[in-house]
């Protein structure tokens, strides 16, 4: 659960799989509002430079996203065209085209067992185009994901705090 110092993101990366979870002081419906606010994400998540819905049919989306991280003397960019399916409590995503050899995963939103707030689970399976992925790319992809998750939690809690 987030505290006064901000949300705590538990993130692990092992062999092309990233798993993370975080607690937020907001009900699941608020979490869903934010997770599906694709067009608003670049204004709220500093690691995301572009996010736009190209098509939507019922609970399926086609979303283009681009991320960029700046490091001394270098810019690293990642881009994906995602097929996303909303099936509460899950939000499944899969790269249709993009920077990665493969990029797919799921968000899961569950009520916190203490009855207050929600727990958000994030699972990502990723393979870089160069195999094996360089430690440098892994480091910065992990940095973008952690930063986006922390900012996502703050955004969720801004209007949805219990």
C-alpha positions in Angstrom: 0.0 0.0 0.0 1.2 3.5 -0.7 2.3 5.6 2.2 3.1 9.3 2.8 6.4 8.9 1.0 4.8 7.7 -2.1 3.9 4.3 -3.6 6.2 1.3 -3.2 6.7 -0.6 -6.5 8.1 -4.1 -6.2 9.6 -5.0 -9.5 11.7 -8.0 -10.6 13.3 -8.8 -13.9 14.3 -12.4 -14.7 15.0 -13.9 -18.1 12.8 -11.6 -20.1 10.0 -11.5 -17.6 9.1 -8.5 -15.6 6.7 -8.8 -12.7 5.6 -6.0 -10.4 3.0 -5.2 -7.9 1.9 -2.1 -6.0 -0.8 -1.1 -3.6 -2.9 2.0 -4.1 -5.4 3.8 -1.9 -8.1 3.7 -4.5 -10.9 1.4 -5.5 -10.6 -0.9 -8.5 -12.9 1.2 -10.7 -10.6 4.2 -10.3 -7.6 2.0 -11.2 -9.4 1.0 -14.4 -10.2 4.6 -15.3 -6.5 5.4 -15.3 -5.3 2.1 -16.9 -7.5 2.8 -19.9 -6.9 6.5 -20.1 -4.4 5.9 -22.9 -4.6 9.4 -24.5 -3.9 11.1 -21.1 -0.8 8.9 -20.3 2.0 11.1 -21.8 0.9 14.1 -19.7 1.0 12.0 -16.5 3.8 9.4 -17.1 7.2 11.1 -17.8 8.6 8.0 -19.5 5.9 7.9 -22.0 6.2 10.4 -24.9 3.2 9.3 -27.0 0.1 7.2 -26.5 -2.9 7.3 -28.8 -5.8 5.0 -29.5 -5.9 4.1 -33.2 -9.0 1.9 -33.0 -11.5 0.7 -30.4 -14.2 -2.0 -30.7 -16.0 -2.9 -27.5 -13.3 -4.0 -25.0 -10.5 -4.1 -27.5 -8.1 -1.3 -28.3 -5.3 -0.7 -30.8 -2.9 1.7 -29.1 0.4 3.2 -30.3 2.9 4.1 -27.6 6.4 5.5 -27.5 8.8 5.8 -24.6 12.1 7.6 -24.4 14.7 7.8 -21.7 17.7 10.2 -21.8 21.0 9.2 -20.4 24.3 11.0 -20.8 25.2 11.3 -24.5 22.4 8.9 -25.6 18.6 8.8 -26.1 17.0 5.3 -25.9 13.5 5.0 -27.5 11.0 2.1 -27.5 7.8 2.1 -29.6 5.0 -0.4 -29.7 1.7 -0.9 -31.5 -0.4 -2.8 -28.8 -3.5 -4.9 -29.1 -5.2 -4.5 -25.7 -8.2 -6.4 -24.4 -10.1 -5.4 -21.3 -11.5 -8.4 -19.4 -11.8 -7.3 -15.8 -10.0 -7.9 -13.5 -7.4 -8.3 -16.4 -6.1 -6.0 -19.1 -4.2 -8.1 -21.6 -1.7 -6.5 -24.1 0.4 -7.8 -26.9 2.7 -6.0 -29.4 1.5 -6.1 -32.9 4.5 -4.2 -34.2 7.3 -2.5 -32.4 10.8 -2.2 -31.0 10.8 -5.6 -29.4 11.0 -9.2 -30.8 8.1 -9.8 -28.5 6.2 -7.7 -25.9 3.1 -9.0 -24.1 1.6 -9.2 -20.7 -1.2 -8.4 -18.4 -2.4 -6.0 -15.8 -4.5 -7.4 -13.0 -6.4 -5.3 -10.4 -7.7 -6.8 -7.2 -9.2 -5.4 -4.0 -6.6 -5.2 -1.2 -7.1 -8.0 1.4 -7.4 -5.4 4.1 -10.6 -4.0 2.5 -9.0 -0.6 1.6 -7.7 0.2 -1.8 -6.4 -2.1 -4.6 -3.4 -4.2 -5.5 -2.2 -3.8 -9.1 -0.2 -6.7 -10.6 1.8 -6.2 -13.8 3.4 -9.0 -15.8 5.5 -8.4 -18.9 7.2 -10.9 -21.2 9.7 -9.1 -23.4 12.4 -10.2 -25.8 14.7 -7.6 -27.2 15.5 -7.6 -31.0 19.1 -8.3 -30.3 19.6 -11.6 -28.5 20.7 -11.7 -25.8 19.5 -8.2 -24.8 22.3 -6.0 -23.7 22.4 -5.2 -20.0 22.2 -1.5 -21.0 18.8 -1.9 -22.7 17.5 -4.0 -19.8 18.6 -1.4 -17.3 16.8 1.4 -19.0 13.7 -0.5 -20.0 13.4 -1.5 -16.3 14.0 2.2 -15.3 11.2 3.4 -17.6 8.8 0.7 -16.3 9.5 1.4 -12.6 9.2 5.2 -13.2 5.9 4.8 -15.0 4.5 2.5 -12.3 5.4 4.9 -9.6 3.8 7.8 -11.5 0.8 5.7 -12.3 0.2 5.0 -8.6 0.4 8.7 -7.8 -2.0 9.5 -10.6 -4.5 6.9 -9.4 -4.4 8.2 -5.9 -4.8 11.9 -6.8 -8.5 11.6 -7.4 -9.3 8.2 -6.0 -7.9 8.2 -2.5 -10.0 6.5 0.2 
